[in-house]
Amino acid sequence: MVRIGIISFAHMHAYSYANAVKQLPNAELVGIYDDDRERGERAASTFGAQAYATPEELLENVDAVIICSENSLHRKWVEVAAKYRKDILCEKPIATTVEDAQAMIKACEDAGVRLQIAFPVRFCTPIRRVKAMLDEGAIGDLLAIRGTNHGQMPGGWFIDKELAGGGAVMDHTVHVVDVVRWFTGKEVVSVYAEVDNTIYNMDIDDCGMLSMELEGGIIFTQDPSWSRPRSFHTWGDVTLELVGTKGSISVDAFAQSLQIYDDEAGKLTTQPYTEDMDLELIKDFVEMVETGREPSITGFDGLQAMAVALAAYESAERGGPVTLG
């Protein structure tokens, strides 16, 4: 039985991950630490876990830890967990600066622990099918990719630059960039981006458009905007269109779903009926801890995806393309 702890419920994904741990027969949610004590105690009560007064007390009683704090605090909590030699699943983005991401990776390497980054879209059934088709050469050599990861504006600390590291571009670029790196095995080598605030009246970006080039000359564009209204039936989307020398593939990661009209909620809601990607992510993490294998999604993967988002901000500020690598 793998004993799991969670540090911070600042990010809403913590609730989904906790629920996933509770569903697994080979894992136990032992405890929770949150620097917001009231929030941590509420979460512990909800999930039947112990609320710990300090992160150190939690780490002394678990085999592995999930970190869902504000983005800028990821380094702090990863370094604490590495000191206690615990395997780590860290919410995306890995950090808000390259320096912090590199320090996190080094801390885990020095401690001999494994750092996995939470990119659950890799575990979405349609996305995994596209990966298999590409590996089989179904559309020949890739020429171009168009992606979106639209979402609702989350509010809270997500619109605080110091805590989040950026707005929509930081929040949503990393998901699609990670999937494209996984699909192709290639890195982004240049980024040109337009980043702005045109939807909400706040001092952080809510929309953007990235034009990128991958190794080998593959063209790649992405829209990571917070452009979905609060009445939208899901939090957002992940879509990809891939064009190759022998054909093309279009995929909407969340298209397979039930539509629920709820008079109490006052809007349409959507419930996917494919595998729960958060559950599959947590299942994969627990298996990594059990077997001792390397992470499916490494700290380096997190660093590379975050670096593209940071390059997008630099490009928008400079008004020209930015070269990576």
C-alpha positions as CSV (number, residue, x, y, z in Angstrom):
1,M,0.0,0.0,0.0
2,V,1.5,3.3,-1.1
3,R,1.0,6.0,1.5
4,I,0.3,9.4,-0.2
5,G,0.3,12.9,1.3
6,I,-0.8,16.1,-0.3
7,I,0.8,19.4,0.3
8,S,-1.6,22.3,-0.3
9,F,-5.1,22.4,-1.8
10,A,-4.4,25.9,-3.3
11,H,-4.8,24.4,-6.8
12,M,-8.3,23.0,-7.5
13,H,-6.7,19.9,-9.1
14,A,-5.8,18.7,-5.6
15,Y,-9.4,17.7,-5.1
16,S,-9.5,15.6,-8.2
17,Y,-6.1,13.9,-7.3
18,A,-7.3,13.2,-3.7
19,N,-10.5,11.6,-5.1
20,A,-8.3,9.5,-7.4
21,V,-6.1,8.3,-4.6
22,K,-9.2,7.2,-2.7
23,Q,-10.3,5.1,-5.6
24,L,-7.1,3.1,-5.9
25,P,-6.8,-0.3,-4.0
26,N,-3.0,0.0,-3.7
27,A,-2.9,3.6,-2.3
28,E,-4.0,5.4,0.8
29,L,-4.4,9.2,1.3
30,V,-2.7,9.4,4.7
31,G,-2.6,13.1,5.3
32,I,-2.7,16.7,4.1
33,Y,-0.7,19.7,5.0
34,D,-1.8,23.2,3.8
35,D,-0.3,26.5,4.8
36,D,-3.9,27.7,4.8
37,R,-4.8,25.7,7.9
38,E,-8.6,26.1,7.5
39,R,-8.5,24.9,3.9
40,G,-6.3,22.0,4.8
41,E,-8.6,20.9,7.7
42,R,-11.6,21.1,5.4
43,A,-9.9,19.0,2.8
44,A,-8.8,16.4,5.4
45,S,-12.4,16.2,6.6
46,T,-13.7,15.8,3.1
47,F,-11.4,13.0,2.2
48,G,-11.1,11.2,5.6
49,A,-7.4,12.0,6.0
50,Q,-5.3,13.5,8.8
51,A,-4.6,17.3,8.8
52,Y,-0.9,17.8,9.8
53,A,0.3,21.0,11.4
54,T,3.7,21.0,9.6
55,P,4.9,19.6,6.2
56,E,7.7,17.8,8.1
57,E,5.2,15.8,10.2
58,L,3.3,14.8,7.0
59,L,6.5,13.8,5.2
60,E,7.6,11.5,8.1
61,N,4.4,9.4,7.6
62,V,4.1,9.0,3.8
63,D,5.9,7.3,0.9
64,A,5.2,9.9,-1.7
65,V,3.7,13.4,-2.0
66,I,1.5,15.4,-4.4
67,I,2.2,19.1,-4.4
68,C,-0.7,21.4,-5.5
69,S,0.4,24.8,-4.1
70,E,0.5,28.1,-5.9
71,N,3.0,27.9,-8.8
72,S,5.7,30.1,-7.3
73,L,5.8,27.9,-4.2
74,H,6.5,24.6,-6.1
75,R,10.2,24.9,-5.6
76,K,9.9,25.4,-1.8
77,W,7.7,22.3,-1.3
78,V,9.6,20.1,-3.7
79,E,12.9,20.8,-2.0
80,V,11.3,20.1,1.4
81,A,9.9,16.8,0.1
82,A,13.2,15.8,-1.5
83,K,15.0,16.4,1.8
84,Y,12.8,13.8,3.3
85,R,13.5,11.5,0.3
86,K,9.9,11.2,-0.9
87,D,8.9,10.7,-4.5
88,I,6.9,13.7,-5.8
89,L,4.1,14.5,-8.2
90,C,4.1,18.3,-8.8
91,E,1.3,20.2,-10.3
92,K,2.0,22.0,-13.6
93,P,3.6,24.3,-14.5
94,I,6.7,23.0,-12.8
95,A,7.7,26.5,-11.6
96,T,7.6,30.1,-12.7
97,T,11.3,30.5,-13.6
98,V,13.9,28.4,-15.2
99,E,16.2,28.8,-12.2
100,D,13.5,27.4,-9.9
101,A,12.7,24.4,-12.2
102,Q,16.4,23.5,-12.5
103,A,16.9,23.7,-8.7
104,M,13.9,21.4,-8.2
105,I,15.2,18.8,-10.7
106,K,18.7,19.0,-9.1
107,A,17.3,18.7,-5.5
108,C,15.5,15.5,-6.5
109,E,18.5,14.1,-8.4
110,D,20.8,14.8,-5.4
111,A,18.3,13.1,-3.0
112,G,17.8,10.1,-5.2
113,V,14.0,10.7,-5.5
114,R,11.8,10.9,-8.6
115,L,10.0,14.0,-9.7
116,Q,6.9,13.6,-11.9
117,I,5.0,16.6,-13.4
118,A,1.2,16.5,-13.5
119,F,0.3,16.6,-17.2
120,P,-2.9,14.5,-17.2
121,V,-3.8,15.2,-20.8
122,R,-1.3,12.5,-21.8
123,F,-3.6,10.0,-20.2
124,C,-6.7,11.1,-22.1
125,T,-8.0,8.2,-24.2
126,P,-8.3,10.1,-27.6
127,I,-4.9,11.7,-27.1
128,R,-3.3,8.3,-26.4
129,R,-4.9,6.9,-29.6
130,V,-3.4,9.8,-31.6
131,K,0.0,9.0,-30.1
132,A,-0.3,5.4,-31.2
133,M,-1.4,6.4,-34.7
134,L,1.5,8.8,-35.1
135,D,3.9,6.1,-33.9
136,E,2.5,3.8,-36.6
137,G,3.1,6.4,-39.3
138,A,-0.6,6.8,-40.0
139,I,-0.3,10.3,-41.6
140,G,3.3,10.1,-42.7
141,D,5.8,12.8,-41.7
142,L,4.4,15.7,-39.7
143,L,4.3,19.1,-41.3
144,A,2.2,21.3,-39.1
145,I,0.2,21.2,-35.8
146,R,-2.5,23.6,-34.6
147,G,-3.6,23.4,-30.9
148,T,-5.9,25.1,-28.5
149,N,-6.3,25.0,-24.7
150,H,-9.1,27.5,-24.1
151,G,-10.4,27.8,-20.6
152,Q,-12.4,29.9,-18.1
153,M,-10.7,32.6,-16.2
154,P,-10.0,30.9,-12.8
155,G,-9.6,34.0,-10.6
156,G,-8.0,33.8,-7.2
157,W,-4.2,33.5,-7.1
158,F,-4.2,32.5,-10.7
159,I,-4.4,36.2,-11.6
160,D,-1.6,37.2,-9.2
161,K,1.6,37.4,-11.2
162,E,3.8,36.8,-8.1
163,L,2.0,33.5,-7.3
164,A,1.1,32.3,-10.7
165,G,4.0,33.5,-12.8
166,G,1.7,34.7,-15.6
167,G,-1.9,34.4,-16.8
168,A,-3.5,32.3,-19.5
169,V,-0.2,31.8,-21.4
170,M,1.5,30.3,-18.3
171,D,-1.5,28.4,-17.3
172,H,-2.4,26.7,-20.6
173,T,0.5,26.7,-22.9
174,V,2.3,24.0,-21.0
175,H,-0.4,21.3,-21.5
176,V,-0.4,21.4,-25.3
177,V,3.3,21.9,-25.6
178,D,3.9,18.8,-23.4
179,V,1.5,16.7,-25.6
180,V,3.2,17.9,-28.8
181,R,6.7,17.1,-27.4
182,W,5.4,13.7,-26.5
183,F,3.8,13.1,-29.9
184,T,6.9,14.2,-31.9
185,G,9.9,13.7,-29.7
186,K,11.0,17.1,-30.8
187,E,11.7,20.4,-29.0
188,V,10.3,23.8,-29.7
189,V,13.2,25.9,-31.2
190,S,11.5,29.2,-31.8
191,V,8.5,31.1,-30.5
192,Y,6.7,34.2,-31.8
193,A,3.7,35.3,-29.6
194,E,1.1,37.9,-29.2
195,V,-0.1,38.2,-25.6
196,D,-2.7,40.6,-24.3
197,N,-5.6,41.3,-21.9
198,T,-8.7,41.9,-24.0
199,I,-11.4,40.0,-22.2
200,Y,-11.1,40.9,-18.5
201,N,-10.1,44.1,-16.8
202,M,-7.1,42.9,-14.8
203,D,-3.3,43.2,-14.8
204,I,-2.5,39.8,-16.3
205,D,-2.8,38.2,-19.7
206,D,-6.0,36.5,-20.5
207,C,-5.3,35.7,-24.2
208,G,-2.5,34.9,-26.5
209,M,-1.5,33.3,-29.8
210,L,1.8,31.4,-30.1
211,S,3.5,30.6,-33.5
212,M,6.3,28.1,-33.0
213,E,8.7,26.0,-34.9
214,L,9.8,22.5,-33.8
215,E,13.0,20.7,-34.6
216,G,12.9,19.6,-38.2
217,G,10.8,22.6,-39.3
218,I,7.4,21.5,-38.1
219,I,5.0,24.5,-37.8
220,F,3.1,24.6,-34.5
221,T,0.5,27.2,-33.4
222,Q,-1.4,27.3,-30.1
223,D,-4.2,29.5,-28.6
224,P,-4.1,29.2,-24.7
225,S,-6.7,31.9,-24.0
226,W,-9.0,32.2,-21.0
227,S,-11.8,32.8,-23.5
228,R,-14.6,30.6,-22.2
229,P,-17.5,32.3,-20.4
230,R,-18.6,31.2,-16.9
231,S,-21.7,29.7,-18.5
232,F,-19.7,27.4,-20.8
233,H,-20.5,23.8,-20.2
234,T,-17.0,22.6,-19.4
235,W,-13.9,24.4,-18.0
236,G,-12.4,24.5,-21.5
237,D,-10.9,22.4,-24.2
238,V,-7.8,20.7,-25.6
239,T,-7.9,20.3,-29.4
240,L,-5.2,19.4,-31.9
241,E,-5.1,19.2,-35.7
242,L,-2.0,17.5,-37.1
243,V,-1.1,17.6,-40.8
244,G,1.2,15.1,-42.4
245,T,2.5,14.0,-45.8
246,K,-0.1,11.2,-46.0
247,G,-3.1,12.7,-44.2
248,S,-4.3,14.6,-41.2
249,I,-5.8,14.0,-37.7
250,S,-8.2,16.2,-35.7
251,V,-8.8,15.4,-32.1
252,D,-10.9,17.0,-29.4
253,A,-9.7,15.5,-26.1
254,F,-13.0,16.0,-24.3
255,A,-15.5,15.5,-27.1
256,Q,-16.7,12.1,-25.9
257,S,-19.1,13.1,-23.2
258,L,-22.6,13.1,-21.7
259,Q,-24.4,16.4,-21.8
260,I,-26.5,17.1,-18.6
261,Y,-29.1,19.8,-18.5
262,D,-29.4,20.8,-14.9
263,D,-32.2,23.2,-13.8
264,E,-30.6,23.7,-10.4
265,A,-27.3,24.6,-11.8
266,G,-29.0,26.7,-14.5
267,K,-26.7,25.5,-17.3
268,L,-25.6,22.6,-19.4
269,T,-22.7,20.5,-17.9
270,T,-20.6,17.9,-19.5
271,Q,-19.3,14.7,-18.1
272,P,-16.7,12.7,-20.1
273,Y,-17.3,9.0,-20.4
274,T,-13.8,8.0,-21.4
275,E,-11.2,7.1,-18.7
276,D,-10.7,9.8,-16.1
277,M,-7.4,11.3,-17.0
278,D,-6.7,12.5,-13.5
279,L,-7.3,9.0,-12.2
280,E,-5.0,7.5,-14.8
281,L,-2.3,10.1,-13.9
282,I,-2.5,9.2,-10.2
283,K,-2.6,5.5,-11.0
284,D,0.6,6.0,-13.1
285,F,2.3,7.9,-10.3
286,V,1.5,5.2,-7.7
287,E,2.8,2.5,-10.0
288,M,6.0,4.5,-10.4
289,V,6.4,4.7,-6.6
290,E,5.6,0.9,-6.2
291,T,7.9,-0.3,-9.0
292,G,10.8,2.1,-8.7
293,R,10.7,2.9,-12.5
294,E,11.4,6.3,-13.9
295,P,8.5,8.9,-14.1
296,S,6.4,8.9,-17.3
297,I,6.6,12.7,-17.3
298,T,9.8,14.0,-15.9
299,G,11.0,17.3,-14.3
300,F,12.8,17.9,-17.6
301,D,9.5,17.6,-19.5
302,G,8.1,20.2,-17.1
303,L,11.0,22.5,-17.6
304,Q,10.8,22.3,-21.4
305,A,7.1,23.1,-21.5
306,M,7.5,26.0,-19.0
307,A,10.4,27.4,-21.0
308,V,8.1,27.8,-24.1
309,A,5.6,29.8,-22.0
310,L,8.3,32.1,-20.7
311,A,9.7,32.5,-24.3
312,A,6.2,33.5,-25.4
313,Y,6.1,36.3,-22.8
314,E,9.6,37.4,-23.9
315,S,8.5,37.4,-27.5
316,A,5.5,39.5,-26.9
317,E,7.5,42.0,-24.9
318,R,10.2,42.2,-27.6
319,G,7.8,42.1,-30.6
320,G,9.8,39.4,-32.3
321,P,10.6,35.7,-32.3
322,V,12.6,34.1,-29.5
323,T,15.0,31.2,-30.0
324,L,15.1,28.4,-27.5
325,G,17.9,25.9,-26.8
